[in-house]
Amino acid sequence: MKKWAISIFTVAFVIGTGTAVFLQGDGDGIFNFDKMKPLMEKMHPNFSEQQLEDMFDSCHGENGMMNNTNFNEMH
């Protein structure tokens, strides 16, 4: 029983640590404007670069509407 508890704790710790490292990423988070810009330009060809950046910031910026939702509203 003791071995099972230690094993479960170890697996949970490793998964938790891996998730934290993945979410930390390269400091820019999972989404950043440079990575999303080509897709945004394809979806909104008439927008200027400033309009695209403003739209990205309103969605994914510090107080963006999509922060901390894990996209639950989209399902």
GIDADA-V884206 format. One record per pair of residues at least 24 apart in sequence whose C-alpha atoms are under 10 Angstrom apart, sorted by the first residue. I is the first residue (numbers start at 1). J is the second residue. D is the distance in whole Angstrom. If there is no record, write none. Layout:
i:I j:J d:D
i:I j:J d:D
This chain:
i:29 j:60 d:10
i:31 j:56 d:9
i:31 j:60 d:8
i:31 j:61 d:10
i:32 j:56 d:8
i:32 j:57 d:9
i:32 j:60 d:8
i:32 j:61 d:9
i:33 j:57 d:8
i:33 j:60 d:9
i:33 j:61 d:10
